[in-house]
Amino acid sequence: MRRLLVVLGVVVASLGLSACGSSTKATINESVASLGASTYLQIHLTGAVSGAGMASAQKVLKGMSVDMRYQNPSGGPLSQANDKVNGEVVFNVAGQAFADIRVVDSNVYLKVDLSSLTSIPGLNVTPAQLASAQLLLGGRWFELSKDLLTSLAAPSAAASKARAAANQAVARRVIDAIVGVIDSTPAKALSGGGYSETGTLKSIADAVAPTIQSITHSTKGPGSVKGTYTLTLTTSGTTATGASISITAPNGSKGDATVSLSATVAHANDAVAAPSGATLITPALLKMFQSSAG
């Protein structure tokens, strides 16, 4: 569940919105808590770009979206599931699921449909290459068991654990610095329910500079940083229904450009189950796939 909350903290960036009064802050905190208050959670993500020099990128992003589903298999709230959450992430291209990844009882399931990639402008892959890969992988579920995943990680488990701990410590410092900036910037109520906040990228850069300097052993500051961010949290009563983050900054000499990520949230009774008929990936089959990819 902690990993899930990290994802939500990035995707639903406005969940750290500050408040002008204690009652407003309590309402925001209650809305944030609603994300993990039920057994199920669904998030739909879309991205967009606009402004100077962004026409090509917008064509690529236009048909893309990500759907995430989470479930506490015990039937309790997600906030009490710890690391036992069942989850699914689906990457959509032009209305089709390009990749579907599920984690159920620590087993990983994967299905891809490479034919949907033909709709991505500028993709440097020939139709023949896609057809060949689709014939090998497309339209079938594959399973990586938790035993296989454990065996693959075992040889470097100690080193990986140490690196992960170090990376998490740095990430916590960066996140704490960003949250401090967000908490000190007043939020305003939205007429339709929810809150919005706007701040400068300079304030974020200044806040994370000490952590970056400690990692790079440099005393150089962030310098001049132009641009703004806007965080938005939408609610229905005290239940979070969506959020977005939008960043506007200069795009070289072309002018200002804006990048945004939006999320809608739901809590339908939608279980995440292991697919039937999945092909179990063995060490030998894994080597064959690696050889084919090469």
C-alpha positions in Angstrom: 0.0 0.0 0.0 2.9 2.3 0.6 4.0 2.0 -3.0 0.5 2.7 -4.1 0.4 5.9 -2.0 3.7 7.0 -3.6 2.1 6.6 -7.0 -1.0 8.5 -6.0 1.2 11.2 -4.4 2.7 11.8 -7.8 -0.3 11.3 -10.0 -2.8 13.1 -7.8 -0.2 15.8 -7.0 -2.7 18.2 -5.5 -3.4 16.0 -2.5 -0.9 18.0 -0.6 -2.8 21.3 -1.1 -2.5 23.6 1.8 -5.4 25.5 3.3 -6.1 28.9 4.6 -8.1 27.7 7.6 -8.2 24.6 9.8 -11.7 23.6 8.7 -10.6 23.7 5.0 -7.4 21.7 5.8 -9.5 19.1 7.6 -11.8 18.7 4.6 -8.8 18.3 2.3 -7.2 15.7 4.6 -10.5 13.8 4.7 -10.7 13.8 0.9 -7.2 12.5 0.6 -8.0 9.7 3.1 -11.0 8.7 1.0 -8.7 7.3 -1.6 -7.7 4.4 0.6 -10.9 4.1 2.6 -12.6 1.5 0.5 -11.7 -1.9 -0.8 -11.5 -0.8 -4.4 -9.9 2.1 -6.3 -9.8 3.0 -10.0 -7.8 5.9 -11.5 -7.9 7.1 -15.1 -5.0 9.2 -16.3 -4.6 11.4 -19.3 -1.9 13.8 -20.4 -1.8 16.8 -22.6 0.6 19.4 -23.9 0.0 22.8 -25.5 1.7 26.0 -26.5 4.9 26.7 -28.4 6.6 23.7 -30.2 4.2 21.1 -28.8 2.1 20.2 -31.8 4.0 16.9 -32.5 3.9 15.8 -28.9 0.2 16.5 -28.6 -0.5 14.2 -31.6 1.3 11.4 -29.8 -0.4 12.0 -26.4 -3.9 12.6 -27.9 -4.9 9.0 -28.0 -3.0 7.7 -24.9 -4.3 7.1 -21.4 -3.6 4.8 -18.4 -6.1 3.0 -16.3 -5.2 1.7 -12.9 -7.2 -0.6 -10.6 -6.5 -1.6 -7.0 -8.1 -4.0 -4.6 -7.5 -5.2 -1.1 -8.1 -9.0 -1.5 -9.0 -9.3 2.2 -12.0 -7.1 1.7 -10.8 -4.4 4.0 -9.8 -0.8 3.2 -6.9 -0.3 0.8 -5.1 1.7 3.5 -4.8 -1.5 5.6 -3.6 -3.8 2.8 0.1 -3.0 3.2 1.9 -4.8 0.3 -0.8 -7.3 -0.3 -2.7 -5.1 -2.8 -3.9 -6.7 -6.1 -3.4 -4.2 -8.9 -3.7 -3.7 -12.6 -2.2 -1.1 -15.0 -3.5 -0.8 -18.6 -1.7 1.4 -21.1 -4.1 2.5 -23.9 -3.2 3.7 -27.4 -6.0 5.0 -29.8 -8.7 3.4 -27.7 -6.9 0.0 -27.6 -5.1 -1.6 -24.7 -1.4 -1.8 -25.7 -0.2 -3.4 -22.5 -2.1 -4.9 -19.5 -0.1 -5.7 -16.4 -1.7 -7.3 -13.3 -0.2 -8.2 -9.9 -2.3 -10.8 -8.1 -1.0 -12.5 -5.0 2.6 -11.3 -5.9 2.4 -13.0 -9.3 2.8 -10.8 -12.3 0.6 -11.2 -15.5 1.3 -9.5 -18.8 -0.6 -9.2 -22.1 0.4 -6.9 -25.0 -1.2 -5.9 -28.3 1.5 -4.5 -30.5 -0.8 -3.8 -33.4 -2.1 -0.7 -31.6 1.3 0.9 -31.8 0.8 1.6 -35.5 -1.3 4.6 -34.6 1.6 6.4 -32.9 3.0 9.1 -35.2 6.7 8.9 -35.8 7.2 5.4 -34.3 10.5 4.1 -35.6 9.3 0.5 -36.1 8.3 -1.1 -39.4 4.9 -2.9 -39.8 6.9 -6.1 -40.5 8.7 -5.9 -37.1 5.4 -5.2 -35.3 3.8 -8.2 -37.0 6.6 -10.5 -36.1 6.6 -9.5 -32.4 2.8 -9.6 -32.4 2.9 -13.2 -33.7 5.2 -14.2 -30.8 3.7 -12.2 -27.9 0.5 -10.5 -28.9 -2.9 -11.4 -27.5 -1.8 -13.9 -24.9 -1.4 -13.7 -21.2 2.0 -14.6 -19.6 2.6 -15.3 -16.0 5.8 -14.5 -14.0 5.4 -16.4 -10.7 6.5 -14.9 -7.5 9.0 -17.8 -7.1 10.6 -16.9 -10.5 10.7 -13.2 -9.6 12.4 -14.1 -6.3 14.9 -16.3 -7.9 15.8 -13.6 -10.5 16.3 -11.0 -7.8 18.2 -13.3 -5.4 21.8 -13.0 -6.7 21.9 -9.3 -6.1 19.3 -9.0 -3.4 21.6 -7.5 -0.8 23.0 -4.9 -3.1 19.6 -4.1 -4.6 18.2 -3.7 -1.1 21.0 -1.3 -0.1 20.5 0.8 -3.3 16.7 0.8 -2.8 17.1 2.1 0.8 19.5 4.9 -0.4 17.2 5.9 -3.2 14.2 5.9 -0.9 16.0 8.1 1.6 16.8 10.7 -1.2 13.3 10.5 -2.5 11.8 11.1 0.9 14.0 14.3 1.3 12.9 15.6 -2.1 9.2 14.8 -1.5 9.4 16.4 1.9 10.9 19.6 0.4 8.2 19.8 -2.3 5.4 19.1 0.2 6.8 21.9 2.4 6.5 24.4 -0.5 3.0 23.2 -1.3 1.9 23.4 2.3 3.1 27.0 2.6 1.2 28.1 -0.6 -2.5 29.0 0.1 -5.2 27.0 -1.7 -8.5 28.4 -3.0 -11.8 26.7 -3.0 -13.4 25.8 -6.3 -17.1 26.5 -7.0 -17.8 23.0 -8.1 -16.1 21.3 -5.2 -12.4 21.0 -4.4 -9.4 23.2 -4.2 -6.7 24.7 -6.5 -3.2 26.1 -5.9 -0.7 27.9 -8.1 3.0 28.5 -7.3 6.4 29.1 -9.0 8.8 26.5 -10.2 11.5 28.6 -8.7 10.1 27.9 -5.2 10.3 24.1 -5.9 13.8 24.3 -7.3 15.0 26.3 -4.3 13.4 23.8 -1.9 15.1 20.7 -3.5 18.4 22.4 -4.1 20.0 21.4 -0.8 19.2 17.7 -1.4 20.6 17.8 -5.0 23.7 19.6 -3.8 24.3 17.0 -1.1 24.1 14.2 -3.7 26.3 15.9 -6.4 28.7 17.5 -3.9 28.1 20.8 -5.5 27.4 24.3 -4.1 25.9 25.6 -7.3 22.3 26.8 -6.8 19.4 26.3 -9.2 19.8 29.8 -10.7 17.0 31.4 -12.6 14.0 29.1 -13.0 11.0 30.4 -14.8 7.5 29.0 -14.9 4.5 28.1 -12.7 2.6 25.0 -11.5 -1.1 24.6 -10.8 -2.4 21.8 -8.6 -6.1 20.9 -8.5 -8.1 18.6 -6.3 -11.8 17.9 -7.2 -14.2 16.5 -4.6 -17.8 15.4 -4.1 -18.5 16.2 -0.5 -15.4 14.9 1.3 -14.6 12.3 -1.3 -11.8 12.9 -3.8 -13.0 12.5 -7.4 -10.0 13.7 -9.3 -6.9 15.8 -9.5 -4.5 17.4 -11.9 -1.1 19.0 -12.2 -0.2 21.5 -14.9 3.2 23.1 -15.5 3.8 26.1 -17.7 7.4 27.1 -18.6 9.4 28.6 -21.4 10.2 26.1 -24.2 13.5 27.5 -25.4 13.1 30.6 -27.5 9.7 29.4 -28.9 7.6 30.7 -26.1 5.7 29.2 -23.2 4.5 25.6 -23.2 2.2 23.7 -20.8 2.3 20.1 -19.8 -0.6 18.6 -17.7 -1.6 15.3 -16.2 -5.2 14.7 -15.1 -6.6 11.9 -13.0 -10.2 10.8 -12.3 -11.0 8.6 -9.3 -13.7 6.0 -8.7 -14.4 3.2 -6.2 -16.5 0.7 -8.1 -16.6 -2.9 -6.9 -14.2 -4.0 -9.6 -12.1 -7.0 -8.5 -8.6 -7.6 -9.9 -8.3 -11.3 -10.7 -5.7 -13.5 -12.2 -6.5 -14.1 -15.9 -7.2 -17.7 -16.9 -5.1 -19.7 -19.3 -1.9 -17.7 -18.8 1.3 -19.2 -20.1 3.7 -19.7 -17.2 7.2 -18.2 -17.9 9.9 -20.6 -17.0 13.6 -19.8 -16.9 14.1 -21.5 -20.3 11.2 -19.7 -21.9 12.5 -16.4 -20.5 15.9 -17.0 -22.1 14.1 -17.7 -25.4 12.2 -14.4 -25.3 15.5 -12.6 -24.5 17.2 -14.2 -27.4 14.2 -13.3 -29.7 14.2 -9.7 -28.6 18.0 -9.5 -29.3 
